Every structure is written in structure tokens, then in C-alpha cells.
Amino acid sequence: MTWETVIGLEVHVQLSTRSKIFSGAATAFGAEPNTQACEVDVALPGVLPVLNAAVVEKAVRFGLAVGSTINRRSIFARKNYFYPDLPKGYQISQYEIPVVQHGSIDIVLGDVTKTVRLTRAHLEEDAGKSLHEDFHGMSGIDLNRAGTPLLEIVSEPDMRSAAEAVAYAKALHALVRWLDICDGNMQEGSFRMDANVSVRPAGASALGTRCEIKNLNSFRFLERAIDYEVKRQIDLIAAGGSVRQETRLYDPERDETRAMRSKEDAHDYRYFPDPDLLPLEISEAFLAELGASMPELPAQKRERFTTEYALSAYDANLLTASRELADYFERAAAGLTGQGPKLAANWINGALAAKLNEAAADIGASTITPRALRALIERIADGTVSSKIARDVFDAMWAGEGDADSIIERRGLRQISDGGALERLVEEVIAANGAQVADYRAGKAKAFNALVGQVMKASKGKANPQQVNDILRRKLT
Amino acid sequence: MALTLDDVRRVAQLARLRQNDAQAQAMLEELNRIFALIGEMQAVDTSAVAAMSHPRDVAQRLRPDRVTETDRRDALLALAPLSEAGLYLVPKVIE
């Protein structure tokens, strides 16, 4: 039987604010335990939550970017459960009416673009952290993270493979960074994914029973956890069993998912509106103001790059992976004409990406400024250096040896376009390679390329290849 | 709608309340009286009334995103029965 995989993702995005969602305590990562947990965060009796305006702004910016309905009135609810790192005994979240509803994100897989629909995005507070190292058989609780603002973004079950789930997660990750609402730091837990996975016979319309894999903090683990879980479910059903709806954890060391030890009633959260918080109202003026301040979004920029700079969809997609990279390209391409922008894209997506990859750094760490790269491209375009030699110049620029012009001068890399000099070189090569000349004249086309190669070698790569071709062809006929 | 003793036990367990049989029975009767009241309220036609999530009909006030709280760890930890290395100590619970 063929099976179809059905995946929906819930992503917890930590909103990059200075202070917490309901208190004025700091959210900085890595502080000493409990030094950023105030009376509200530790839930002393009598304290009241006050909502952070920046949290609302960031949630709305996300909603605007994905074409959501922004609910003008949303409410906060209490999600009740007992756990030591949740001092109030409930998490403040949104249940019936979240701030953001619907919308969609396009993902690009090869040449195919697919739309993943969003169900909702709601605001909530994070819990603290339990440390289970040995404190005389007890657990230590650090409440620094308690009250950190989260936007939980829930997708529809629109993904059909682990690859699609990863593409969606990456697109979402890029978007929240693009919007500057989350730092995207996955090691520090700023972007955590839960995957709802089920399988059904191909062609069936009813959904299979799903399992939720919790707390995946890398794209690789997301992919592997889904692959494992899909196989587990198919094997289970094929063997005559049935999938039980449950929460599972992925263990990267064993590369498997395991059922979490939790009581069946653990998910009875008994939500009810939080009487400590009034309804959140979003005014028309606030929406209009945020709408006007939205940056150009990745999809819009991709579209513009293909029309304005005549880039391929592939190049435009790579260059819009982050706002910084897209800005770098536009600064490098500024003022370039003809094939210039395409050359800039090639150099950024090729040589520069390789260097950054090698250094495990992003575009902000480039030792070559966009202006310096543009200067190199101008020298290629005006024939001063060949593309091949330009690669050496680029390497020298990366190593900090100066700008393109000074490297070209200092190393004597200027392309030889002087007709007289080239003629002499060609004549020398013809004289020294009689056998190949004879081969070519006898109809062996390959011999011509070998002779061009000899001339290029004699010029130390500096001859203009097109001119060499022309001169050689003329002299041999 | 009337609750059963099992419902009461389940809710008590979720709320981490320990009850003996007599207490559970008494709780059942009290809760059932509350449910009767809820039943009465639900019988009222509210189709023309907008849902209200808070008794005060005003909107949430927002605060600017500024760090206003300083580190009061020692004072707050002192309120807990046990602490060590800047952490609150609790019986070990691993989900």
C-alpha cells in the first residue's frame, strides 16, 4: 500500500523584546539563575500582569506579513497545569480568540512553490527551566525564562513530507528574522518546533491518528524525527496495530521518537479567560501605522529581483534568504548595467557563499564590502581581468590584501588585450607546437582548444581568451 | 446536566486536591447546585448579546518595553522553603 504523510507544525517563536510579556524583568539570555525573575514572574500573591506593547506590535507585524486576519479584540486565557517551573499553576496564553488568525506562507522546493496555510498565531508566556542535576535528589528551578514572550504559530496540516516541513520551518525562520521580531537563535531556544505527524493510505480524505513530536530545536532533527515517526506509524499499521494519539520526544542520539511518560489527562488544561487581563484591542490607527512601516517582504523582493535585475528565480531565492544578504546584493549591484547584476549574484551565491560557508559565518562577517565586490565586477565587465583571474583577485581581497584595482596592479594581472602582444604570443605557440597545428589542419577540432590553452598558459592566464581565439583562427586558416 | 462522583474525583485530581469519600460527596452536591445555576443562566436567550470576557468593559492597557525590575533574587529566594546555588529547590519531577 502507498501511504501519504500529513504534517502540521506548531512553532514557538521567542519575540525579541527587552522585557517580559507581563513584567518589567529583563529577557537577556544567559544571566545567573533567577536574577531576571521578578515578583510577577515568580507569582507572588497579589501581583498583576501588564502587557508589553512591543509584544503586541511584533505579533501584528507577523500577521500582516503572512496576510492574516488581525483580530481587533483578542483575549488571554489561563492554561492550567501543574509543573514546578510554572509557579502560577497556569500559563497565560490565548485560546478562543488569538491575535492573529489564518494567513499563509509560500515555500519553494526546487522549481515548485507550495502554499502552507496558517491556522493561528497566539501570544503566550514561556515557563521556567527545571535542572535535574543532583541537588540532594531534588530539582533546581530557574525562573529567568518564565514570562518570556512567545508567539506560537500553528500551521494547517498542509505538509506532505519531512522535506516540505523543513522548507516551511526554514521559510518561517527566515521570515521572523526578516521582520526583526525574533533573533532566530535555535541553540538558545528562540525558535522551537513541535511536529504533528500522521499517515493515511494514499487517496484517503480522512486524517490518520496523529502523534505530536515535541521540542525540536534544529531543522535536521525535525527532518529525522519526522522520517522516523512516519516509518514507525506505517510499520505499526502494516503489522495490524493502530497509532495511539500521544506526545512523543525525539532522541537525537538514538535517532528515534519515544512516547513521553505522561498521564492521559495531562492535556485537560481547563482553559478559561484570565480575569487579570482585559481584552487586547488593536486600533485601526495602530494597524495602519504598522502596515506603513512594514519592510519589503522576501516574496516581494524575490519578484523584484527577477524583474529589476533579470535574475533567475533560483538566484533571487538564494539572495533573499535574509534581509542582510538581499541588502548586500543590492548595494553590490547598484549602478551595474547589462550583465553586471547577474555577475554580482553569481559572485555572491558562488565564491562569496563558499568563503562564508567555510568560515561558518553569515554575510555580516564578509571581509569584502559590497562596494569592493562591485569594483571587481566592473573590472571583469570592462575586460581588465578575465573571470578566471578575477577569482584570484577575489581570494586576495578576501584575505585582506586590498581592493581589486590595487591587487590587479600589484600582481600584474591586467588582461593582455593588446593585439600586437597577443599576436606575438600566438605566433610563438604555433611555432612551438607543430604537431597540434598539423592535427588541427587535418580536421581535428580538439587540437584548436589545446593551442588556445597553450597561449593562455604562455600569458599566465592574462590573455583575453576571445581575442586569442580570433587571432589563432585567423593565423591557422 | 449533573456531575457524577467520578467527575468530581477527576477534577480534584487535576487540581491536586485530596478528598475523602465524604468530602467528595459533599463537593458533588455543591457543584451540582452550581451546575443547576449555570443551567438556568444558559436557558436565557443571549443570541443578541455580545460575548463578554471581562466584567469591566475596557481594553487592556499596554506598558512600554522597558526593563524596570532589578535583581531581587536573594529576597525572593528567601521566601522559598529551600534554595541552593540561586535556584529554588523542589521535589524532583521529570515529565
Interface residues (C-beta under 8 A of the other chain):
Chain A: T17 R18 S19 S23 G24 A25 A26 E32 P33 N34 T35 Q36 A37 C38 E39 V42 L44 V50 L51 N52 A53 A54 V55 V56 R73 I75 N80 F82 Y83 P84 S130 L131 H132 F135 H136 G137 M138 S139 G140 I141 D142 L143 M260 R261 S262 D265 D268 R270 P273 P275 L277 L278 P279 L280 E281
Chain B: R10 Q13 L14 R16 S53 H54 P55 R56 V58 A59 Q60 R61 L62 R63 P64 D65 R66 V67 T68 E69 D71 R72 R73 L76 L77 L79 L82 E84 A85 G86 L87 Y88 L89 V90 P91 K92 V93 I94 E95
